Amino acid sequence: MGLPLVLLLLLPALLPARCCEPPAGSAGAVRALGARLLGLAGDPARDPDPALYLALRLAREHDPRLERRYLERLQDTFQHPYGRSLQGHGHSRWDAEHSTYVSREEPPHTGRLALYLLGLQATCPPLSPHRALVTWLKYYLEEDWTGSRRQGHPVTSYYQYGLGVLALCVHRKRVREEVVRRLLTAQHHGRLGHGGNTVDTEAVVALAFTCLEQRRLVGTGLAAQLRVATHEASRNMAKGQGPDGIIGNIYSTPWALQVFLATGECQTEPAFGQAMAALLENLEAFGTAATMAQVLPVLHGRSYLDIASQPCGEEPDTLTPLDMEPLAEVPGNKTVELVVECPLPWCYELRLYDRVVPVPASASLLDVLRVAAARDPRDFRFHTQDTPQGPFLTQVLGLEARQEKRNYWQILTAPNTPLQMGIADYRPQDGETLILRLSEW
Ligand code: B12
């Protein structure tokens, strides 16, 4: 006879959490990845990133001194703009004259502030944020939501909006039911996605739902709806798993795993073990600080929901920073065809640029763009913006991708495959054709 239903439902809660960790044989590789991330955290030339801090805190081995120094750098960065109260800014509009740090044109900083608040909760003992910080985040959510009402989507993205709700929940702060319902509706109508891959965003939203439900921060009716929505999201993730174990792509797979961990489904869902195995087989894909920071928590069997329940006082001071090995230099040269396309209705021509660019064999796409700009400065120009993920391509041939119009410079390899990494990380093959295409998302 099978187990009674009640027992089956209780099983995830009764089993030790260790079941949801990667196999012991992978401990060395996971440790090395943590040590390399720590090395990057110790580099004063890199801007502090709250997502990186969170990853270090959620790991099972630590370097408390380095983590403390990193936290101080984060606090220096965030205290200045958000340490001051919102009063005097009006409620629906920024007063640019009185605000030197947040201009009216800038979108709300929902995601960054959310990650910082999550980081504060992950320190030992947890730091309760200054009230102003929570107020700012609630304000950003409202700004995002106003955008959502006007344009049908948040001003930033559902990913950032989800992070905002999650961070407030982890701090046990309530948000208006309407804020949560907007996410539910978006999920229900399949509006969370953009550019093909929805897994990262669906997962962040499912984590927020799980938190709200588990911490009982919403009424019972809404809680039941959130539970159903989360279940649906994790079913879709499991169904969407490829034969290689990957869910979405390799960079969204850690997010799907976070959902299985947070809901306890990691104990029973076969997709969990297969996705974990896929990550372990492809750890070399996680070579940038941002991608390493997103994968490390799940490699320790932890999700962002574990932030609030971290045991303090028993943290092993056993991790030492490791330098990243420099990429191997490849001798010789290669040629890459660089194409710029603008398929949007207001562009006078589809193909705006098409040249073959000779570069050293180990050149990245960013190097290709630099060489093209140096060879014909009148015909090829581009701009990038530094982000925690690396340089983000914002302008090509004088055409700027505008956040408020939701267009961006998509990067693809011919004939039509979007790259899964940014311009600084992608190393084209000899003879490859790369397309920079002004697209909508
Ligand atoms: C929303 C989003 C976008 C939006 C960003 C615009 C916006 N206003 O939000 C759009 C659709 C424009 C976008 C574009 C791209 N994205 Co994107 N994006 C995301 C997503 C879902 C959330 C990012 C976010 O808001 N983070 C929270 C905020 C607080 O952090 P942030 O670092 O400040 O966020 C900013 C930057 O990350 C930047 N950004 C977004 N994507 C990328 C990608 C790269 C390579 C860089 C350098 C910057 C960047 O925009 C964010 C908002 O301002 C992540 C998912 C994830 N797991 O991280 C993928 C993700 C970061 N993107 C990814 C990729 C591959 C791209 C593209 C290269 C796709 C392509 N082939 O063109 C392009 C970037 C091309 C370029 N111009 O340089 C990958 C990066 C993987 C990697 N190896 O590093 C991720 C992880 C998705 C995935 N699972 O594959 N993206």
Boltz pocket constraint, residues with backbone or C-beta under 6 A from the ligand:
constraints:
  - pocket:
      binder: B
      contacts: [[A, 110], [A, 111], [A, 112], [A, 115], [A, 155], [A, 156], [A, 157], [A, 159], [A, 160], [A, 194], [A, 195], [A, 197], [A, 200], [A, 201], [A, 249], [A, 250], [A, 251], [A, 252], [A, 285], [A, 288], [A, 290], [A, 291], [A, 294], [A, 385], [A, 387], [A, 388], [A, 389], [A, 390], [A, 391], [A, 392], [A, 393], [A, 394], [A, 403], [A, 407], [A, 408], [A, 409], [A, 410], [A, 411], [A, 412], [A, 418], [A, 419], [A, 420], [A, 421], [A, 422], [A, 423], [A, 425], [A, 441]]
      max_distance: 6.0
